[in-house]
Amino acid sequence: MRPKKRILLIDNDEYRTSLRSFMLSTHAYRVIPAATAEDAEALFGEVFPDTVLAAADFPGIGKLLQRLHECDPYVAQVVIADSGQECNVICDAYLSKPSVAELLERVRVSAARKRGPRAATPDVSRLRAELTTRSVA
């Protein structure tokens, strides 16, 4: 049996997070939710996800995805917009109001395309150093 693909789900809306987590986990994905940018960065360095699935309306999503991409460019990044808003984020796939089938297919295809000469452990040292130097307001 193949190990489950890991998806880092970045969203600060509890309802959407629980709905997407349930949907993806019933289709053989392991979902790791993150409600804040700090959680997302910390989890990225711990679980080494295969795909990052993020809400387009998440605060600071563009900068966060850019930092995650710099650490490991072989992780697929999919951004979802539920309200049809425009998104100026560089990512592998952008979905506006996706159906369940469309979302599952895009996650599957994005992860397969991004597979490559992935290092045993991505360079997350810069993220860890940045997290330790930040002060909590």
N, CA, C and O atoms as CSV, one atom per row, in Angstrom:
chain,resi,resn,atom,element,x,y,z
A,1,MET,N,N,0.841,-1.183,0.000
A,1,MET,CA,C,0.000,0.000,0.000
A,1,MET,C,C,0.885,1.244,0.000
A,1,MET,O,O,1.804,1.364,0.810
A,2,ARG,N,N,0.598,2.169,-0.918
A,2,ARG,CA,C,1.380,3.397,-1.005
A,2,ARG,C,C,1.019,4.338,0.138
A,2,ARG,O,O,-0.130,4.367,0.580
A,3,PRO,N,N,1.989,5.104,0.615
A,3,PRO,CA,C,1.672,6.078,1.675
A,3,PRO,C,C,0.762,7.170,1.133
A,3,PRO,O,O,0.779,7.482,-0.058
A,4,LYS,N,N,-0.024,7.739,2.019
A,4,LYS,CA,C,-0.941,8.807,1.639
A,4,LYS,C,C,-0.165,10.069,1.270
A,4,LYS,O,O,0.851,10.391,1.886
A,5,LYS,N,N,-0.656,10.769,0.265
A,5,LYS,CA,C,-0.087,12.070,-0.092
A,5,LYS,C,C,-0.460,13.059,1.000
A,5,LYS,O,O,-1.578,13.037,1.515
A,6,ARG,N,N,0.478,13.923,1.347
A,6,ARG,CA,C,0.264,14.911,2.402
A,6,ARG,C,C,-0.113,16.255,1.781
A,6,ARG,O,O,0.558,16.744,0.873
A,7,ILE,N,N,-1.186,16.835,2.281
A,7,ILE,CA,C,-1.647,18.137,1.806
A,7,ILE,C,C,-1.644,19.108,2.974
A,7,ILE,O,O,-2.285,18.869,3.997
A,8,LEU,N,N,-0.915,20.207,2.811
A,8,LEU,CA,C,-0.940,21.284,3.795
A,8,LEU,C,C,-2.078,22.213,3.390
A,8,LEU,O,O,-1.998,22.883,2.361
A,9,LEU,N,N,-3.125,22.255,4.187
A,9,LEU,CA,C,-4.324,23.043,3.894
A,9,LEU,C,C,-4.256,24.355,4.675
A,9,LEU,O,O,-4.371,24.358,5.901
A,10,ILE,N,N,-4.067,25.473,3.958
A,10,ILE,CA,C,-3.918,26.783,4.595
A,10,ILE,C,C,-5.210,27.565,4.419
A,10,ILE,O,O,-5.548,27.987,3.314
A,11,ASP,N,N,-5.925,27.751,5.514
A,11,ASP,CA,C,-7.190,28.491,5.490
A,11,ASP,C,C,-7.522,28.900,6.917
A,11,ASP,O,O,-7.328,28.122,7.851
A,12,ASN,N,N,-8.022,30.117,7.085
A,12,ASN,CA,C,-8.399,30.578,8.423
A,12,ASN,C,C,-9.899,30.465,8.672
A,12,ASN,O,O,-10.378,30.916,9.713
A,13,ASP,N,N,-10.649,29.880,7.750
A,13,ASP,CA,C,-12.080,29.658,7.910
A,13,ASP,C,C,-12.297,28.211,8.362
A,13,ASP,O,O,-12.012,27.275,7.614
A,14,GLU,N,N,-12.800,28.030,9.588
A,14,GLU,CA,C,-12.949,26.692,10.153
A,14,GLU,C,C,-13.900,25.810,9.352
A,14,GLU,O,O,-13.653,24.616,9.183
A,15,TYR,N,N,-14.986,26.400,8.860
A,15,TYR,CA,C,-15.963,25.625,8.100
A,15,TYR,C,C,-15.349,25.071,6.817
A,15,TYR,O,O,-15.474,23.881,6.530
A,16,ARG,N,N,-14.688,25.928,6.049
A,16,ARG,CA,C,-14.063,25.470,4.804
A,16,ARG,C,C,-12.966,24.455,5.092
A,16,ARG,O,O,-12.818,23.473,4.363
A,17,THR,N,N,-12.201,24.687,6.147
A,17,THR,CA,C,-11.126,23.766,6.500
A,17,THR,C,C,-11.680,22.384,6.831
A,17,THR,O,O,-11.168,21.379,6.338
A,18,SER,N,N,-12.716,22.323,7.657
A,18,SER,CA,C,-13.272,21.019,8.025
A,18,SER,C,C,-13.908,20.329,6.824
A,18,SER,O,O,-13.790,19.112,6.677
A,19,LEU,N,N,-14.580,21.087,5.967
A,19,LEU,CA,C,-15.214,20.519,4.782
A,19,LEU,C,C,-14.168,19.952,3.822
A,19,LEU,O,O,-14.308,18.824,3.349
A,20,ARG,N,N,-13.129,20.723,3.536
A,20,ARG,CA,C,-12.082,20.258,2.618
A,20,ARG,C,C,-11.251,19.137,3.225
A,20,ARG,O,O,-10.846,18.214,2.518
A,21,SER,N,N,-10.995,19.206,4.519
A,21,SER,CA,C,-10.250,18.135,5.189
A,21,SER,C,C,-10.995,16.815,5.079
A,21,SER,O,O,-10.405,15.782,4.761
A,22,PHE,N,N,-12.288,16.854,5.344
A,22,PHE,CA,C,-13.105,15.636,5.268
A,22,PHE,C,C,-13.105,15.091,3.843
A,22,PHE,O,O,-12.897,13.896,3.627
A,23,MET,N,N,-13.339,15.968,2.876
A,23,MET,CA,C,-13.415,15.556,1.481
A,23,MET,C,C,-12.097,14.921,1.016
A,23,MET,O,O,-12.103,13.864,0.386
A,24,LEU,N,N,-10.987,15.562,1.325
A,24,LEU,CA,C,-9.691,15.056,0.882
A,24,LEU,C,C,-9.283,13.786,1.624
A,24,LEU,O,O,-8.721,12.869,1.024
A,25,SER,N,N,-9.561,13.728,2.912
A,25,SER,CA,C,-9.173,12.539,3.681
A,25,SER,C,C,-9.990,11.311,3.270
A,25,SER,O,O,-9.506,10.185,3.385
A,26,THR,N,N,-11.218,11.514,2.794
A,26,THR,CA,C,-12.002,10.375,2.313
A,26,THR,C,C,-11.518,9.895,0.946
A,26,THR,O,O,-11.925,8.829,0.483
A,27,HIS,N,N,-10.657,10.669,0.304
A,27,HIS,CA,C,-10.076,10.267,-0.976
A,27,HIS,C,C,-8.588,9.949,-0.835
A,27,HIS,O,O,-7.809,10.180,-1.760
A,28,ALA,N,N,-8.203,9.422,0.312
A,28,ALA,CA,C,-6.862,8.889,0.572
A,28,ALA,C,C,-5.759,9.938,0.626
A,28,ALA,O,O,-4.623,9.655,0.245
A,29,TYR,N,N,-6.076,11.152,1.096
A,29,TYR,CA,C,-5.054,12.159,1.330
A,29,TYR,C,C,-4.936,12.384,2.835
A,29,TYR,O,O,-5.918,12.274,3.570
A,30,ARG,N,N,-3.733,12.696,3.277
A,30,ARG,CA,C,-3.517,13.069,4.675
A,30,ARG,C,C,-3.496,14.593,4.720
A,30,ARG,O,O,-2.614,15.215,4.128
A,31,VAL,N,N,-4.456,15.201,5.415
A,31,VAL,CA,C,-4.602,16.651,5.438
A,31,VAL,C,C,-4.041,17.210,6.740
A,31,VAL,O,O,-4.382,16.753,7.831
A,32,ILE,N,N,-3.175,18.208,6.600
A,32,ILE,CA,C,-2.594,18.900,7.742
A,32,ILE,C,C,-3.068,20.350,7.669
A,32,ILE,O,O,-2.581,21.110,6.833
A,33,PRO,N,N,-4.018,20.751,8.538
A,33,PRO,CA,C,-4.547,22.117,8.462
A,33,PRO,C,C,-3.654,23.135,9.164
A,33,PRO,O,O,-3.001,22.834,10.163
A,34,ALA,N,N,-3.645,24.356,8.609
A,34,ALA,CA,C,-2.917,25.475,9.211
A,34,ALA,C,C,-3.807,26.703,9.137
A,34,ALA,O,O,-4.267,27.073,8.057
A,35,ALA,N,N,-4.056,27.340,10.284
A,35,ALA,CA,C,-4.954,28.494,10.340
A,35,ALA,C,C,-4.212,29.825,10.304
A,35,ALA,O,O,-4.827,30.870,10.093
A,36,THR,N,N,-2.895,29.797,10.507
A,36,THR,CA,C,-2.102,31.025,10.469
A,36,THR,C,C,-0.870,30.802,9.598
A,36,THR,O,O,-0.491,29.664,9.322
A,37,ALA,N,N,-0.252,31.897,9.170
A,37,ALA,CA,C,0.961,31.802,8.360
A,37,ALA,C,C,2.090,31.145,9.155
A,37,ALA,O,O,2.867,30.361,8.610
A,38,GLU,N,N,2.175,31.466,10.427
A,38,GLU,CA,C,3.217,30.881,11.273
A,38,GLU,C,C,3.038,29.369,11.385
A,38,GLU,O,O,4.009,28.617,11.306
A,39,ASP,N,N,1.788,28.926,11.570
A,39,ASP,CA,C,1.515,27.490,11.625
A,39,ASP,C,C,1.895,26.825,10.311
A,39,ASP,O,O,2.498,25.752,10.298
A,40,ALA,N,N,1.536,27.474,9.204
A,40,ALA,CA,C,1.817,26.910,7.884
A,40,ALA,C,C,3.322,26.742,7.675
A,40,ALA,O,O,3.765,25.700,7.190
A,41,GLU,N,N,4.107,27.749,8.033
A,41,GLU,CA,C,5.561,27.668,7.865
A,41,GLU,C,C,6.161,26.581,8.749
A,41,GLU,O,O,7.030,25.827,8.311
A,42,ALA,N,N,5.700,26.503,9.980
A,42,ALA,CA,C,6.226,25.492,10.901
A,42,ALA,C,C,5.862,24.083,10.429
A,42,ALA,O,O,6.708,23.188,10.436
A,43,LEU,N,N,4.610,23.885,10.020
A,43,LEU,CA,C,4.176,22.570,9.557
A,43,LEU,C,C,4.859,22.173,8.253
A,43,LEU,O,O,5.153,20.997,8.039
A,44,PHE,N,N,5.109,23.138,7.392
A,44,PHE,CA,C,5.788,22.865,6.126
A,44,PHE,C,C,7.151,22.234,6.380
A,44,PHE,O,O,7.555,21.307,5.678
A,45,GLY,N,N,7.852,22.738,7.379
A,45,GLY,CA,C,9.164,22.213,7.716
A,45,GLY,C,C,9.135,20.902,8.472
A,45,GLY,O,O,10.150,20.210,8.555
A,46,GLU,N,N,7.974,20.546,9.029
A,46,GLU,CA,C,7.863,19.302,9.794
A,46,GLU,C,C,7.339,18.133,8.976
A,46,GLU,O,O,7.861,17.022,9.070
A,47,VAL,N,N,6.309,18.377,8.173
A,47,VAL,CA,C,5.631,17.272,7.483
A,47,VAL,C,C,6.036,17.103,6.027
A,47,VAL,O,O,5.720,16.075,5.430
A,48,PHE,N,N,6.725,18.074,5.432
A,48,PHE,CA,C,7.154,18.025,4.034
A,48,PHE,C,C,5.996,17.600,3.128
A,48,PHE,O,O,6.001,16.487,2.601
A,49,PRO,N,N,5.006,18.475,2.943
A,49,PRO,CA,C,3.815,18.097,2.166
A,49,PRO,C,C,4.119,17.891,0.686
A,49,PRO,O,O,5.115,18.384,0.157
A,50,ASP,N,N,3.226,17.144,0.035
A,50,ASP,CA,C,3.311,16.946,-1.405
A,50,ASP,C,C,2.625,18.091,-2.139
A,50,ASP,O,O,3.011,18.454,-3.250
A,51,THR,N,N,1.601,18.654,-1.500
A,51,THR,CA,C,0.824,19.744,-2.090
A,51,THR,C,C,0.445,20.748,-1.016
A,51,THR,O,O,0.151,20.376,0.120
A,52,VAL,N,N,0.454,22.034,-1.387
A,52,VAL,CA,C,-0.065,23.091,-0.527
A,52,VAL,C,C,-1.370,23.557,-1.166
A,52,VAL,O,O,-1.391,23.969,-2.326
A,53,LEU,N,N,-2.438,23.490,-0.410
A,53,LEU,CA,C,-3.754,23.924,-0.866
A,53,LEU,C,C,-4.129,25.125,-0.013
A,53,LEU,O,O,-4.258,25.004,1.205
A,54,ALA,N,N,-4.308,26.293,-0.643
A,54,ALA,CA,C,-4.498,27.529,0.118
A,54,ALA,C,C,-5.720,28.299,-0.343
A,54,ALA,O,O,-6.091,28.257,-1.516
A,55,ALA,N,N,-6.339,29.000,0.590
A,55,ALA,CA,C,-7.473,29.871,0.285
A,55,ALA,C,C,-6.948,31.189,-0.264
A,55,ALA,O,O,-5.989,31.754,0.263
A,56,ALA,N,N,-7.584,31.677,-1.328
A,56,ALA,CA,C,-7.140,32.923,-1.969
A,56,ALA,C,C,-7.311,34.125,-1.053
A,56,ALA,O,O,-6.576,35.104,-1.179
A,57,ASP,N,N,-8.276,34.067,-0.128
A,57,ASP,CA,C,-8.528,35.206,0.752
A,57,ASP,C,C,-7.745,35.127,2.063
A,57,ASP,O,O,-7.997,35.912,2.977
A,58,PHE,N,N,-6.804,34.195,2.166
A,58,PHE,CA,C,-5.968,34.082,3.359
A,58,PHE,C,C,-5.037,35.289,3.411
A,58,PHE,O,O,-4.412,35.618,2.403
A,59,PRO,N,N,-4.926,35.962,4.570
A,59,PRO,CA,C,-4.067,37.148,4.672
A,59,PRO,C,C,-2.596,36.833,4.378
A,59,PRO,O,O,-2.008,35.943,4.991
A,60,GLY,N,N,-2.017,37.572,3.439
A,60,GLY,CA,C,-0.609,37.423,3.104
A,60,GLY,C,C,-0.270,36.152,2.352
A,60,GLY,O,O,0.864,35.680,2.427
A,61,ILE,N,N,-1.229,35.586,1.626
A,61,ILE,CA,C,-1.007,34.298,0.969
A,61,ILE,C,C,0.094,34.372,-0.091
A,61,ILE,O,O,0.839,33.407,-0.260
A,62,GLY,N,N,0.215,35.472,-0.796
A,62,GLY,CA,C,1.234,35.592,-1.837
A,62,GLY,C,C,2.637,35.458,-1.290
A,62,GLY,O,O,3.442,34.691,-1.817
A,63,LYS,N,N,2.936,36.196,-0.241
A,63,LYS,CA,C,4.267,36.145,0.374
A,63,LYS,C,C,4.536,34.784,1.010
A,63,LYS,O,O,5.648,34.262,0.941
A,64,LEU,N,N,3.504,34.222,1.628
A,64,LEU,CA,C,3.660,32.912,2.267
A,64,LEU,C,C,3.988,31.843,1.230
A,64,LEU,O,O,4.915,31.058,1.429
A,65,LEU,N,N,3.248,31.800,0.139
A,65,LEU,CA,C,3.514,30.811,-0.899
A,65,LEU,C,C,4.892,31.007,-1.525
A,65,LEU,O,O,5.561,30.035,-1.877
A,66,GLN,N,N,5.307,32.241,-1.662
A,66,GLN,CA,C,6.636,32.515,-2.210
A,66,GLN,C,C,7.726,31.972,-1.286
A,66,GLN,O,O,8.687,31.364,-1.756
A,67,ARG,N,N,7.584,32.187,0.033
A,67,ARG,CA,C,8.573,31.666,0.988
A,67,ARG,C,C,8.605,30.132,0.966
A,67,ARG,O,O,9.675,29.525,1.005
A,68,LEU,N,N,7.421,29.517,0.902
A,68,LEU,CA,C,7.364,28.056,0.870
A,68,LEU,C,C,7.988,27.520,-0.419
A,68,LEU,O,O,8.667,26.493,-0.404
A,69,HIS,N,N,7.758,28.214,-1.527
A,69,HIS,CA,C,8.331,27.802,-2.810
A,69,HIS,C,C,9.859,27.902,-2.791
A,69,HIS,O,O,10.544,27.053,-3.362
A,70,GLU,N,N,10.386,28.928,-2.142
A,70,GLU,CA,C,11.834,29.080,-2.040
A,70,GLU,C,C,12.460,27.944,-1.247
A,70,GLU,O,O,13.590,27.543,-1.525
A,71,CYS,N,N,11.737,27.424,-0.264
A,71,CYS,CA,C,12.251,26.314,0.545
A,71,CYS,C,C,12.218,24.993,-0.219
A,71,CYS,O,O,13.155,24.200,-0.129
A,72,ASP,N,N,11.139,24.756,-0.973
A,72,ASP,CA,C,11.015,23.516,-1.734
A,72,ASP,C,C,10.170,23.770,-2.981
A,72,ASP,O,O,8.941,23.734,-2.913
A,73,PRO,N,N,10.816,24.025,-4.115
A,73,PRO,CA,C,10.079,24.335,-5.343
A,73,PRO,C,C,9.341,23.142,-5.940
A,73,PRO,O,O,8.578,23.312,-6.890
A,74,TYR,N,N,9.546,21.946,-5.410
A,74,TYR,CA,C,8.892,20.753,-5.944
A,74,TYR,C,C,7.559,20.452,-5.267
A,74,TYR,O,O,6.933,19.440,-5.583
A,75,VAL,N,N,7.114,21.288,-4.362
A,75,VAL,CA,C,5.808,21.121,-3.734
A,75,VAL,C,C,4.781,21.879,-4.561
A,75,VAL,O,O,4.935,23.075,-4.807
A,76,ALA,N,N,3.737,21.186,-4.988
A,76,ALA,CA,C,2.678,21.807,-5.789
A,76,ALA,C,C,1.883,22.779,-4.926
A,76,ALA,O,O,1.611,22.506,-3.757
A,77,GLN,N,N,1.511,23.921,-5.515
A,77,GLN,CA,C,0.735,24.936,-4.800
A,77,GLN,C,C,-0.553,25.202,-5.574
A,77,GLN,O,O,-0.518,25.610,-6.734
A,78,VAL,N,N,-1.687,24.967,-4.919
A,78,VAL,CA,C,-3.002,25.168,-5.513
A,78,VAL,C,C,-3.744,26.194,-4.671
A,78,VAL,O,O,-3.845,26.044,-3.453
A,79,VAL,N,N,-4.266,27.242,-5.315
A,79,VAL,CA,C,-5.000,28.297,-4.622
A,79,VAL,C,C,-6.473,28.202,-5.027
A,79,VAL,O,O,-6.798,28.044,-6.204
A,80,ILE,N,N,-7.359,28.301,-4.029
A,80,ILE,CA,C,-8.804,28.202,-4.266
A,80,ILE,C,C,-9.489,29.502,-3.871
A,80,ILE,O,O,-9.253,30.036,-2.787
A,81,ALA,N,N,-10.335,30.002,-4.757
A,81,ALA,CA,C,-11.161,31.183,-4.464
A,81,ALA,C,C,-12.613,30.724,-4.465
A,81,ALA,O,O,-13.109,30.210,-5.468
A,82,ASP,N,N,-13.290,30.913,-3.334
A,82,ASP,CA,C,-14.689,30.495,-3.242
A,82,ASP,C,C,-15.659,31.548,-3.751
A,82,ASP,O,O,-16.767,31.217,-4.174
A,83,SER,N,N,-15.264,32.785,-3.716
A,83,SER,CA,C,-16.196,33.855,-4.088
A,83,SER,C,C,-15.915,34.429,-5.470
A,83,SER,O,O,-16.479,35.461,-5.832
A,84,GLY,N,N,-15.066,33.791,-6.234
A,84,GLY,CA,C,-14.771,34.247,-7.586
A,84,GLY,C,C,-13.881,35.480,-7.654
A,84,GLY,O,O,-13.803,36.121,-8.702
A,85,GLN,N,N,-13.201,35.829,-6.550
A,85,GLN,CA,C,-12.347,37.021,-6.555
A,85,GLN,C,C,-11.090,36.793,-7.381
A,85,GLN,O,O,-10.660,35.658,-7.587
A,86,GLU,N,N,-10.520,37.875,-7.841
A,86,GLU,CA,C,-9.266,37.811,-8.579
A,86,GLU,C,C,-8.137,37.522,-7.601
A,86,GLU,O,O,-8.198,37.895,-6.430
A,87,CYS,N,N,-7.122,36.861,-8.097
A,87,CYS,CA,C,-5.989,36.497,-7.243
A,87,CYS,C,C,-4.701,36.747,-7.998
A,87,CYS,O,O,-4.512,36.216,-9.092
A,88,ASN,N,N,-3.819,37.543,-7.436
A,88,ASN,CA,C,-2.535,37.849,-8.053
A,88,ASN,C,C,-1.416,37.082,-7.365
A,88,ASN,O,O,-0.406,37.658,-6.962
A,89,VAL,N,N,-1.611,35.779,-7.237
A,89,VAL,CA,C,-0.657,34.918,-6.560
A,89,VAL,C,C,-0.039,33.980,-7.588
A,89,VAL,O,O,-0.739,33.418,-8.430
A,90,ILE,N,N,1.268,33.818,-7.513
A,90,ILE,CA,C,1.928,32.864,-8.394
A,90,ILE,C,C,1.804,31.480,-7.760
A,90,ILE,O,O,2.273,31.241,-6.647
A,91,CYS,N,N,1.162,30.578,-8.496
A,91,CYS,CA,C,0.943,29.230,-7.993
A,91,CYS,C,C,0.860,28.271,-9.181
A,91,CYS,O,O,0.872,28.699,-10.335
A,92,ASP,N,N,0.778,26.991,-8.895
A,92,ASP,CA,C,0.695,25.988,-9.953
A,92,ASP,C,C,-0.709,25.883,-10.531
A,92,ASP,O,O,-0.871,25.587,-11.715
A,93,ALA,N,N,-1.714,26.120,-9.715
A,93,ALA,CA,C,-3.098,26.049,-10.182
A,93,ALA,C,C,-3.954,27.018,-9.381
A,93,ALA,O,O,-3.761,27.192,-8.177
A,94,TYR,N,N,-4.899,27.643,-10.067
A,94,TYR,CA,C,-5.837,28.561,-9.425
A,94,TYR,C,C,-7.234,28.098,-9.783
A,94,TYR,O,O,-7.572,27.990,-10.961
A,95,LEU,N,N,-8.048,27.822,-8.774
A,95,LEU,CA,C,-9.406,27.344,-8.993
A,95,LEU,C,C,-10.406,28.330,-8.419
A,95,LEU,O,O,-10.281,28.755,-7.270
A,96,SER,N,N,-11.392,28.691,-9.216
A,96,SER,CA,C,-12.443,29.587,-8.760
A,96,SER,C,C,-13.739,28.792,-8.613
A,96,SER,O,O,-14.281,28.281,-9.593
A,97,LYS,N,N,-14.224,28.695,-7.382
A,97,LYS,CA,C,-15.443,27.947,-7.057
A,97,LYS,C,C,-15.414,26.530,-7.632
A,97,LYS,O,O,-16.291,26.170,-8.419
A,98,PRO,N,N,-14.434,25.730,-7.259
A,98,PRO,CA,C,-14.310,24.402,-7.865
A,98,PRO,C,C,-15.343,23.407,-7.339
A,98,PRO,O,O,-15.781,23.495,-6.192
A,99,SER,N,N,-15.719,22.468,-8.190
A,99,SER,CA,C,-16.538,21.348,-7.738
A,99,SER,C,C,-15.608,20.377,-7.013
A,99,SER,O,O,-14.386,20.511,-7.083
A,100,VAL,N,N,-16.186,19.408,-6.322
A,100,VAL,CA,C,-15.376,18.429,-5.600
A,100,VAL,C,C,-14.494,17.656,-6.576
A,100,VAL,O,O,-13.305,17.458,-6.326
A,101,ALA,N,N,-15.080,17.222,-7.681
A,101,ALA,CA,C,-14.318,16.452,-8.665
A,101,ALA,C,C,-13.186,17.284,-9.259
A,101,ALA,O,O,-12.076,16.784,-9.441
A,102,GLU,N,N,-13.461,18.550,-9.561
A,102,GLU,CA,C,-12.441,19.425,-10.131
A,102,GLU,C,C,-11.289,19.648,-9.153
A,102,GLU,O,O,-10.123,19.618,-9.548
A,103,LEU,N,N,-11.612,19.868,-7.891
A,103,LEU,CA,C,-10.580,20.069,-6.876
A,103,LEU,C,C,-9.715,18.823,-6.717
A,103,LEU,O,O,-8.488,18.919,-6.685
A,104,LEU,N,N,-10.341,17.663,-6.619
A,104,LEU,CA,C,-9.585,16.424,-6.462
A,104,LEU,C,C,-8.681,16.161,-7.663
A,104,LEU,O,O,-7.536,15.739,-7.501
A,105,GLU,N,N,-9.185,16.406,-8.848
A,105,GLU,CA,C,-8.386,16.193,-10.053
A,105,GLU,C,C,-7.203,17.158,-10.113
A,105,GLU,O,O,-6.092,16.757,-10.459
A,106,ARG,N,N,-7.436,18.417,-9.781
A,106,ARG,CA,C,-6.364,19.412,-9.827
A,106,ARG,C,C,-5.284,19.097,-8.798
A,106,ARG,O,O,-4.098,19.246,-9.090
A,107,VAL,N,N,-5.668,18.669,-7.610
A,107,VAL,CA,C,-4.693,18.302,-6.578
A,107,VAL,C,C,-3.864,17.114,-7.063
A,107,VAL,O,O,-2.642,17.108,-6.914
A,108,ARG,N,N,-4.518,16.120,-7.636
A,108,ARG,CA,C,-3.827,14.924,-8.123
A,108,ARG,C,C,-2.850,15.276,-9.240
A,108,ARG,O,O,-1.697,14.844,-9.213
A,109,VAL,N,N,-3.298,16.051,-10.216
A,109,VAL,CA,C,-2.467,16.411,-11.359
A,109,VAL,C,C,-1.307,17.318,-10.942
A,109,VAL,O,O,-0.178,17.123,-11.392
A,110,SER,N,N,-1.573,18.288,-10.100
A,110,SER,CA,C,-0.517,19.216,-9.667
A,110,SER,C,C,0.588,18.487,-8.924
A,110,SER,O,O,1.769,18.750,-9.150
A,111,ALA,N,N,0.216,17.586,-8.050
A,111,ALA,CA,C,1.222,16.842,-7.293
A,111,ALA,C,C,2.050,15.954,-8.217
A,111,ALA,O,O,3.260,15.820,-8.030
A,112,ALA,N,N,1.407,15.350,-9.208
A,112,ALA,CA,C,2.133,14.478,-10.134
A,112,ALA,C,C,3.096,15.272,-11.006
A,112,ALA,O,O,4.202,14.805,-11.278
A,113,ARG,N,N,2.702,16.457,-11.448
A,113,ARG,CA,C,3.561,17.278,-12.295
A,113,ARG,C,C,4.762,17.829,-11.544
A,113,ARG,O,O,5.833,17.984,-12.130
A,114,LYS,N,N,4.607,18.123,-10.275
A,114,LYS,CA,C,5.684,18.752,-9.511
A,114,LYS,C,C,6.693,17.746,-8.973
A,114,LYS,O,O,7.737,18.143,-8.454
A,115,ARG,N,N,6.402,16.453,-9.087
A,115,ARG,CA,C,7.376,15.475,-8.623
A,115,ARG,C,C,8.670,15.648,-9.386
A,115,ARG,O,O,8.653,15.877,-10.595
A,116,GLY,N,N,9.749,15.545,-8.721
A,116,GLY,CA,C,11.029,15.726,-9.387
A,116,GLY,C,C,12.148,15.290,-8.483
A,116,GLY,O,O,11.924,14.527,-7.544
A,117,PRO,N,N,13.350,15.757,-8.744
A,117,PRO,CA,C,14.496,15.356,-7.928
A,117,PRO,C,C,14.449,16.012,-6.557
A,117,PRO,O,O,15.277,16.860,-6.226
A,118,ARG,N,N,13.477,15.608,-5.779
A,118,ARG,CA,C,13.271,16.189,-4.469
A,118,ARG,C,C,14.348,15.714,-3.506
A,118,ARG,O,O,14.657,14.524,-3.436
A,119,ALA,N,N,14.898,16.632,-2.787
A,119,ALA,CA,C,15.918,16.294,-1.795
A,119,ALA,C,C,15.266,15.502,-0.666
A,119,ALA,O,O,14.052,15.569,-0.471
A,120,ALA,N,N,16.065,14.763,0.062
A,120,ALA,CA,C,15.539,13.984,1.176
A,120,ALA,C,C,14.865,14.897,2.189
A,120,ALA,O,O,13.811,14.564,2.730
A,121,THR,N,N,15.472,16.042,2.443
A,121,THR,CA,C,14.862,17.040,3.324
A,121,THR,C,C,15.065,18.417,2.718
A,121,THR,O,O,16.203,18.834,2.506
A,122,PRO,N,N,13.975,19.136,2.433
A,122,PRO,CA,C,14.099,20.478,1.863
A,122,PRO,C,C,14.804,21.428,2.829
A,122,PRO,O,O,14.853,21.177,4.033
A,123,ASP,N,N,15.341,22.507,2.300
A,123,ASP,CA,C,16.040,23.499,3.107
A,123,ASP,C,C,15.026,24.417,3.786
A,123,ASP,O,O,14.578,25.406,3.205
A,124,VAL,N,N,14.675,24.076,5.013
A,124,VAL,CA,C,13.721,24.884,5.762
A,124,VAL,C,C,14.412,25.661,6.874
A,124,VAL,O,O,13.748,26.230,7.740
A,125,SER,N,N,15.724,25.687,6.854
A,125,SER,CA,C,16.471,26.359,7.920
A,125,SER,C,C,16.155,27.848,7.967
A,125,SER,O,O,16.076,28.428,9.050
A,126,ARG,N,N,15.970,28.482,6.790
A,126,ARG,CA,C,15.653,29.914,6.773
A,126,ARG,C,C,14.280,30.168,7.396
A,126,ARG,O,O,14.097,31.150,8.116
A,127,LEU,N,N,13.312,29.283,7.120
A,127,LEU,CA,C,11.989,29.429,7.735
A,127,LEU,C,C,12.079,29.277,9.249
A,127,LEU,O,O,11.484,30.054,9.995
A,128,ARG,N,N,12.824,28.275,9.694
A,128,ARG,CA,C,12.950,28.061,11.141
A,128,ARG,C,C,13.628,29.253,11.811
A,128,ARG,O,O,13.212,29.677,12.889
A,129,ALA,N,N,14.666,29.794,11.181
A,129,ALA,CA,C,15.374,30.952,11.746
A,129,ALA,C,C,14.436,32.155,11.794
A,129,ALA,O,O,14.437,32.913,12.765
A,130,GLU,N,N,13.642,32.326,10.750
A,130,GLU,CA,C,12.700,33.450,10.713
A,130,GLU,C,C,11.617,33.313,11.780
A,130,GLU,O,O,11.214,34.298,12.397
A,131,LEU,N,N,11.151,32.085,11.990
A,131,LEU,CA,C,10.119,31.865,13.009
A,131,LEU,C,C,10.642,32.130,14.412
A,131,LEU,O,O,9.916,32.655,15.256
A,132,THR,N,N,11.897,31.772,14.668
A,132,THR,CA,C,12.438,31.956,16.011
A,132,THR,C,C,12.742,33.420,16.305
A,132,THR,O,O,12.759,33.824,17.468
A,133,THR,N,N,12.987,34.231,15.250
A,133,THR,CA,C,13.303,35.633,15.490
A,133,THR,C,C,12.071,36.531,15.530
A,133,THR,O,O,12.163,37.687,15.941
A,134,ARG,N,N,10.932,36.018,15.113
A,134,ARG,CA,C,9.713,36.825,15.145
A,134,ARG,C,C,9.233,36.988,16.579
A,134,ARG,O,O,9.363,36.088,17.409
A,135,SER,N,N,8.683,38.149,16.838
A,135,SER,CA,C,8.101,38.366,18.162
A,135,SER,C,C,6.596,38.310,18.031
A,135,SER,O,O,6.031,38.742,17.026
A,136,VAL,N,N,5.958,37.782,19.039
A,136,VAL,CA,C,4.505,37.655,19.044
A,136,VAL,C,C,3.907,38.949,19.575
A,136,VAL,O,O,4.257,39.410,20.662
A,137,ALA,N,N,2.988,39.535,18.783
A,137,ALA,CA,C,2.387,40.808,19.184
A,137,ALA,C,C,1.208,40.594,20.075
A,137,ALA,O,O,0.579,41.558,20.509
